[in-house]
Amino acid sequence: METLALILAGGRGSRLDILSEKRVKPAVPFAGKYRIIDFTLSNCSNSGIYHIGILTQYHPLSLNEHIGVGKPWDLDRRDTKLSLLQPDEKWYKGTADSVKQNIDYIKRSGAKYVIILSGDHIYKMDYRKMIKQHKEKNADLTIAVQKVAWEDTHRFGILNTDSDMKIREFQEKPEHAKSNLASMGIYVFNTDALIEALQNVQEDNLDFGKHIIPHLIGGNVYAYVFEGYWKDVGTYDAYLEANLELTSTVDKIPLDMYDRGWRIYTRSEEMPSVKIGSKASLKQVLVSNGSIVAGSVTRSVLSPGVIVHPHAKVVNSVLLNDCVIEEGAVVENAILDKNVHIGKNAVVGCGNSDTPNKERPDLLSSGVNVLGKGVKVGEGAVIERNCRIFPGVQIDEGTIESGTTLYRDES
């Protein structure tokens, strides 16, 4: 085997908060019928990389059930090997620590190269091109990079290179960046160089950006510039924006999901065809299998099994599997997790966005509401803006003011 892929899929995804409370971030649904990890797995399959280890940790059940033996990604053949790797005795304490705890798995693979990937980014990338450059440069480590806006450089690991793209300096989330080449968290290692670094760098919470990359800088470490679409959907705003971008007109879609030469594969449920009612109105909408739409839906994403009743209105929202929007209800600027039920004439999203979420203003301040799995909103109830409604909450009536957080009463 020449190349082993290791997909990091064990993080809590704390900034996705409610959506990742009972599932790991890569297992969060995206773009209707997909999960976030489908993009990385499909990239591997389309790039001819069939030996894959997926490093899981928190709430792995949903992810494990989704991946199974890897059949949708053609990973169940005799010449492929898909492994789900969980920590044995102690939790992974950093991105590189998770790989270090599986160092015997890497050695047994016999791979010449190891490509480290994140399971929670949205992009399409042919890894073969990056590996080809890695070989041509005789590199020990190649890091995929993308140019970002200068005002965003403080959010990323920034790489300074020479004219040959050899990395001379690494700045971890710098206040004053010397470059706008940001690490994408995609690394190709020579296996020997990776093992050497993992064994010789002695740090708690061992991390690629903070420890492994600085350890290797000065050697044969190069940048690979990727110019395609790439997005980390690790916040509510980024998740909603990335979903809604896919509803743009064909010539403006930033990520082409309809490219037959580079398909995004997933595990799909057997559900009936989409049904659109005679008085329905749909504009810029992704509608998934099993959905029924009789109301008005604008610039939104409907996952499998969603029902929008007559005279209901959905705008700028993402509705996950089996949500029901009853007659006359309005849902605007919202993310609804699975099995949310919005009653007749209820409103989700009204008023101004001036009040951020009082408990977590860092998560919700732009006017978006997030309703967890199984939330029920009663007839005529109103939810204003920037509200976090945790799974299982039932709102029978009245108004939930902007900035409110509601938890299920377990008493």
Residue pairs with C-beta under 8 A, 6 or more apart in sequence:
1 51
1 109
1 110
1 111
2 111
2 112
2 113
3 49
3 51
3 111
3 112
3 113
3 114
3 115
3 127
3 131
4 51
4 52
4 53
4 106
4 109
4 111
4 113
4 114
4 115
4 191
5 44
5 49
5 51
5 52
5 53
5 114
5 115
5 117
5 127
6 52
6 53
6 54
6 55
6 99
6 102
6 106
6 114
6 115
6 116
6 117
7 26
7 37
7 40
7 41
7 44
7 52
7 53
7 54
7 55
7 117
7 118
7 119
8 55
8 95
8 98
8 99
8 116
8 117
8 118
8 119
9 24
9 26
9 37
9 54
9 55
9 56
9 63
9 119
9 120
10 24
10 55
10 56
10 57
10 58
10 60
10 86
10 92
10 98
11 24
11 25
11 57
11 58
11 120
12 20
12 24
12 25
12 58
13 19
13 20
13 24
13 25
13 28
13 120
13 234
14 20
15 234
15 235
15 236
15 363
16 25
16 28
16 234
16 235
16 236
16 239
17 236
17 360
17 363
17 370
17 388
18 337
18 370
18 371
18 372
18 388
18 389
18 390
18 391
19 28
19 236
19 239
19 335
19 337
19 370
19 372
20 28
20 59
21 372
21 390
21 391
22 59
22 62
22 373
22 391
23 59
23 62
23 63
24 56
24 57
24 58
24 59
24 60
24 62
24 63
25 36
25 119
25 120
25 234
26 35
26 36
26 37
26 40
26 63
26 119
26 120
27 35
27 36
27 37
27 59
27 62
27 63
27 66
28 35
28 36
28 239
29 35
29 303
29 320
29 321
29 338
30 36
30 38
30 122
30 233
30 239
30 242
30 243
31 243
31 246
31 257
31 286
31 301
32 286
32 287
32 288
32 301
32 302
32 303
32 304
33 266
33 268
33 288
33 289
33 303
33 304
34 264
34 266
35 63
35 66
35 266
36 119
36 120
36 121
36 122
36 233
37 54
37 63
37 66
37 67
37 119
37 120
38 264
38 265
38 266
39 121
39 122
39 123
39 124
39 264
40 117
40 118
40 119
40 121
41 52
41 67
41 70
41 73
41 75
41 265
42 73
42 124
42 262
42 263
42 264
42 265
43 117
43 123
43 124
43 125
43 126
43 127
44 50
44 52
44 73
44 117
44 127
45 73
45 74
45 75
45 265
46 126
46 262
46 263
47 125
47 126
47 127
47 128
48 128
49 115
49 127
50 74
50 75
50 77
50 79
50 80
50 81
51 80
51 81
51 109
51 111
52 70
52 75
52 81
52 82
52 83
53 83
53 84
53 85
53 102
53 105
54 63
54 67
54 82
54 83
54 84
54 85
54 119
55 85
55 86
55 92
55 98
55 99
55 102
56 63
56 64
56 84
56 85
56 86
57 86
57 87
57 91
57 92
57 98
60 84
60 86
64 84
66 267
67 82
67 84
67 267
68 267
69 75
69 76
69 82
70 76
70 80
70 82
71 267
72 265
72 266
72 267
72 268
73 265
74 80
74 265
75 82
76 82
83 105
85 102
85 105
87 98
87 101
88 101
90 101
92 98
92 101
93 204
93 205
93 206
94 205
94 206
94 207
94 210
94 211
95 116
95 185
95 206
95 207
95 208
95 209
96 198
96 201
96 206
96 207
96 208
96 211
96 212
97 205
97 206
97 207
99 106
99 116
99 194
99 198
100 198
100 199
100 206
103 195
103 198
103 199
106 114
106 191
106 194
106 195
107 195
111 191
112 190
112 191
113 131
113 134
113 188
113 189
113 190
113 191
114 188
114 189
114 191
114 194
115 127
115 130
115 131
115 186
115 187
115 188
115 189
116 185
116 186
116 187
116 188
116 189
116 208
117 185
117 186
118 185
118 186
120 232
120 233
120 234
121 184
121 185
121 230
121 231
121 232
121 233
122 229
122 230
122 231
122 233
122 242
122 255
123 226
123 228
123 229
123 230
123 231
123 255
124 228
124 229
124 255
124 256
124 259
124 262
124 264
125 144
125 186
125 226
125 228
125 230
126 262
127 188
129 224
130 142
130 144
130 186
130 188
130 224
130 226
131 188
133 139
133 142
133 222
133 224
134 142
134 188
134 222
134 224
137 164
137 165
137 166
137 220
137 222
138 220
139 188
139 190
139 220
139 221
139 222
140 189
140 190
140 193
140 216
140 219
140 220
140 221
141 187
141 188
141 189
141 190
141 193
141 194
141 213
141 216
141 219
141 220
141 221
141 222
142 187
142 188
142 221
142 222
142 223
142 224
143 159
143 167
143 183
143 184
143 186
143 187
143 213
143 221
143 222
143 223
143 224
144 183
144 184
144 185
144 186
144 187
144 223
144 224
144 226
145 159
145 181
145 182
145 183
145 184
145 223
145 224
145 225
145 226
146 181
146 182
146 184
146 225
146 226
146 227
146 230
147 180
147 181
147 182
147 225
148 155
148 156
148 180
148 182
149 180
150 177
150 180
152 182
153 174
153 177
153 179
153 180
153 182
154 173
154 174
154 175
154 177
155 173
156 173
156 182
156 183
157 170
157 171
157 172
157 173
157 182
157 183
157 209
157 213
158 170
158 171
158 172
158 173
158 174
158 177
158 178
158 179
158 180
158 181
158 182
158 183
159 167
159 169
159 170
159 171
159 179
159 181
159 182
159 183
159 223
160 167
160 168
160 169
160 170
160 171
160 178
160 179
160 181
161 167
161 168
161 179
161 181
161 222
161 223
162 168
164 222
165 222
165 223
165 224
165 225
166 220
166 221
166 222
166 223
167 217
167 221
167 222
167 223
168 217
169 178
169 217
170 183
170 209
170 213
170 214
170 217
171 177
171 178
171 179
172 209
172 210
181 223
181 225
183 209
183 213
184 226
184 230
185 208
185 209
186 226
187 208
188 224
193 216
193 219
197 212
197 215
197 216
198 206
198 212
200 215
201 211
201 212
201 215
203 210
203 211
206 212
213 221
229 254
229 255
231 238
231 242
232 238
233 239
233 242
235 363
236 335
236 363
236 364
236 368
236 370
237 366
237 368
239 318
239 335
240 316
240 317
240 318
240 333
240 335
240 368
243 286
243 301
243 318
244 299
244 300
244 301
244 316
244 318
245 253
245 254
245 255
246 253
246 255
246 257
246 286
246 301
247 284
247 285
247 286
247 299
247 300
247 301
248 254
248 284
249 284
250 258
257 264
268 289
269 289
269 290
269 304
271 289
271 290
271 304
271 305
272 289
272 290
273 289
274 287
274 288
274 289
274 290
274 291
274 292
274 293
275 291
275 292
275 293
276 282
276 287
276 293
276 294
277 292
277 293
277 294
277 295
277 310
279 294
279 310
280 293
280 294
280 295
280 296
280 297
280 308
281 295
281 296
281 297
281 298
282 293
282 296
282 297
282 298
283 297
283 298
283 299
284 298
284 299
284 300
285 297
285 298
285 299
285 300
285 301
285 302
286 300
286 301
286 302
287 293
287 297
287 302
288 302
288 303
288 304
288 305
288 306
289 304
290 304
290 305
290 306
291 302
291 303
291 304
291 305
291 306
291 307
291 308
292 306
292 307
292 308
293 302
293 306
293 307
293 308
294 308
294 309
294 310
294 312
295 308
295 309
295 310
295 311
295 312
295 313
295 314
295 325
295 327
296 308
296 312
296 313
296 314
297 308
297 313
297 314
297 315
298 314
298 315
298 316
299 315
299 316
300 314
300 315
300 316
300 317
300 318
300 319
301 317
301 318
301 319
302 308
302 314
302 319
303 318
303 319
303 320
303 321
303 322
303 323
303 338
304 321
304 322
305 321
305 322
306 319
306 321
306 322
306 323
306 324
306 325
307 323
307 324
307 325
308 314
308 325
309 324
309 325
309 326
309 327
309 329
310 327
311 327
311 328
312 325
312 326
312 327
312 328
312 329
312 330
312 331
312 342
313 329
313 330
313 331
313 332
314 325
314 330
314 331
314 332
315 330
315 331
315 332
315 333
316 332
316 333
317 331
317 332
317 333
317 334
317 335
317 336
317 349
318 334
318 335
318 336
319 325
319 331
319 336
319 340
320 335
320 336
320 337
320 338
320 340
321 338
321 339
322 338
322 339
323 336
323 338
323 339
323 340
323 341
323 342
324 340
324 341
324 342
325 331
325 342
326 341
326 342
326 343
326 344
326 345
326 346
326 379
327 344
327 345
328 344
328 345
329 342
329 343
329 344
329 345
329 346
329 347
329 348
329 377
330 346
330 347
330 348
330 349
330 350
331 342
331 348
331 349
332 348
332 349
332 350
333 349
333 367
333 368
333 369
333 385
334 348
334 349
334 368
334 369
334 370
334 371
335 368
335 369
335 370
335 371
336 342
336 348
336 371
336 375
337 370
337 371
337 372
337 373
337 374
337 375
337 391
338 373
338 374
339 373
339 374
340 371
340 372
340 373
340 374
340 375
340 376
340 377
341 375
341 376
341 377
342 348
342 377
343 376
343 377
343 378
343 379
343 380
343 381
344 379
344 380
345 379
345 380
346 377
346 378
346 379
346 380
346 381
346 382
346 383
347 381
347 382
347 383
348 369
348 371
348 377
348 383
349 367
349 369
349 383
349 384
349 385
350 382
350 383
350 384
350 385
351 384
351 385
351 402
352 367
352 385
352 402
353 365
353 366
353 367
353 385
353 386
353 402
354 402
355 385
355 386
355 401
355 402
355 403
356 364
356 365
356 386
356 403
357 363
357 364
357 365
357 386
357 387
357 388
357 403
357 404
357 405
358 403
358 404
358 405
359 388
359 405
360 388
360 405
363 388
364 370
364 386
364 387
364 388
365 386
366 386
367 385
367 386
368 385
368 386
369 383
369 385
369 386
369 387
369 389
370 387
370 388
370 389
371 377
371 383
371 389
372 389
372 390
372 391
372 392
372 393
373 391
373 392
374 391
374 392
375 389
375 390
375 391
375 392
375 393
375 394
375 395
376 393
376 394
376 395
377 383
377 395
378 394
378 395
378 396
378 397
379 397
380 397
381 395
381 396
381 397
381 398
381 399
381 400
382 398
382 399
382 400
383 389
383 395
383 399
383 400
384 399
384 400
384 401
384 402
384 404
385 402
385 403
386 402
386 403
387 400
387 402
387 403
387 404
387 405
387 406
388 404
388 405
388 406
389 395
389 400
389 405
389 406
390 405
390 406
390 407
390 408
391 408
392 408
393 406
393 407
393 408
395 406
400 406
